[in-house]
């Protein structure tokens, strides 16, 4: 087997592993979203405002 073919197989293996990891992560995201009842969580607000972002009425299931 030539060096080029070995390189193709190695990089193909890397690509296959990356795709499998992507699929597993997407399934995990879908499972966590389903566990939250389909609600999205904006992580940017948690990063910018800290725990105070989670203190609003929307995070406790109360509607305004």
C-alpha positions in Angstrom: 0.0 0.0 0.0 1.4 3.4 -0.9 1.9 6.3 1.4 -0.8 8.3 -0.4 -3.4 5.5 0.2 -2.4 5.3 3.9 -2.9 9.1 4.2 -6.3 8.9 2.5 -7.3 6.1 4.9 -6.1 8.0 8.0 -7.8 11.3 7.1 -10.9 9.4 6.0 -10.9 7.8 9.5 -10.6 11.2 11.1 -13.5 12.4 9.0 -15.6 9.4 9.9 -14.9 9.8 13.7 -15.8 13.5 13.4 -19.1 12.7 11.8 -20.0 10.1 14.3 -19.1 12.5 17.2 -21.3 15.2 15.5 -24.3 12.8 15.2 -23.9 11.7 18.8 -23.7 15.4 20.0 -26.8 16.3 17.9 -28.7 13.4 19.4 -27.7 14.5 22.9 -28.8 18.1 22.2 -32.2 16.8 21.0 -32.6 14.7 24.1 -31.7 17.5 26.5 -34.2 19.8 24.6 -36.9 17.2 24.9 -36.2 16.9 28.6 -36.8 20.7 28.9 -40.1 20.4 27.2 -38.8 21.8 23.9 -37.6 25.1 25.4 -34.4 26.7 24.3 -31.9 28.1 26.8 -30.0 31.1 25.7 -26.5 30.4 27.1 -25.3 33.9 26.0 -27.5 35.5 28.6 -26.2 33.2 31.3 -22.6 34.1 30.3 -23.3 37.9 30.1 -25.5 38.3 33.1 -24.5 35.3 35.3 -27.0 33.7 37.6 -29.2 36.8 37.6 -30.3 35.8 34.0 -32.1 32.8 35.5 -34.0 34.7 38.1 -36.8 36.0 35.8 -40.4 34.8 35.8 -40.0 32.9 32.5 -37.4 30.6 34.1 -39.7 29.5 36.9 -42.6 28.6 34.6 -44.8 31.7 35.4 -46.3 33.7 32.6 -46.4 37.5 32.7 
